[in-house]
């Protein structure tokens, strides 16, 4: 995938994926459980999940650890962020290059699509 499709601010802003991963907080367990319930995969063994714009895998890690044994495709366009995620070698997780406009999957091939973003008030 060409890095020209990613805005230059994102390319430079996320250049240090390892530092981003180290300092970015994870997602609260209650929020994760609520989200998975709302998308209909909480308790569904082996559900196929697309983690879109996965970054360094903060949410991907939580999906990979679930007792349901999800099969996760983590799609991330930023090479530096994706590299950090790949280095985690998460079980049942395939990491791919891709954009929301160019997802490397066929139609209706997953049970849920999630683009997780943590926001907080300071």
N, C-alpha and C positions, 0 to 999 in steps of 0.2 A: 504494500500500500504506500502510496506517495505521501511524504510528510507535508507536501504542498497543500493538501486538503485540510490540514489542521491549522487554525489561526496561529499566527506567529506569537501572540501573547501566551497561548497555551503551551506552545513548544518551549518557550523560554521559562514560563512560570512553573512548569512541572519538570524542568530539566534535571533536578536532583531528586529522582524518584525514591532513593533510599532514605533521604532525610524526610521527605514527605511521609513515607510509610512509618518511619520511626516516631514522628511527632503528631500525626493525625489520630484523633481518638477513634475508637471503634463505635459500633452501634449498640444501643441498649438492648438487652435480651428481650424485654417486653415489647419493644417496637418491632424487632425482627419477628417475633411470634405473631404479633398482630398483622403484620404485612403478609406473612406466609399464609395466614388464615384467610385474609381478604382475597388473595390471588388463588386460593383453593388448593394449595399444595401442602399445607400443614398436615402431617401424619400420612402423606401419600408416599409410600415406599418407592424408591427408584425414579421419582419424577425427574423429567428432563427440564433444566432451568437455564435460561440465557441470562447471564449477568452482563448487561450492556453498559459500556463505558466503565469497565471494572477497575480501572486505575491500577493501583498496586495490590488490589485484592482484599481490602478491608472487609467488604461484605462477602466476597467469594470465600474467604476463610471460614466465615460463619456458616455458609451453606455447606461447605465441605465437611464440617464437623457434625452436622445434623445426623441424628440417629436414623432418619428416613433413608439415608444412603443416596442422596440426590446425585444425578449425573449432571455436571455443570459445564457449560460452555461459557468461558469468560472472554468477552470481546473488548479489546482496548486498542485505540489507534496510536497512542503515544508510545513510541519505541522504548523510552527510558522507563516509563511506568510499567509497561508490559514486561520488560526484562526483570524488574523487581518481583512481579507476580510469578513469572516463570521460575525464578530461582527458589521460590517457596516449595515447588514440587508437591502441590496439594493433591491428595488422593481423589480420584474420580473427577478431576478438573482438567479440561482441555483449554488451553489459552490460544487465542487467535487474534490476528490483526484484523481490524475492521472498523467501520463507522456505522452510525445509526442508519445511514442511507445506503449502506453496502454491507449487510450482515451475511457472513459466510454460512448460511443455513437455508434449507428449503422451507417453503411455506408450511405452516402447521406442524413443524417438526419438534416443537418443545411444548411443555405443559404450562410454562410461565415465562414471561419476560420481565426482568426487573432492572431498573436503573436507579440504584440506591444513592442517595445524597444526604449526608448528615448536616443539619443546620442547627445552630445554637445561638442563643442570645447572650451577649457578653456584658 
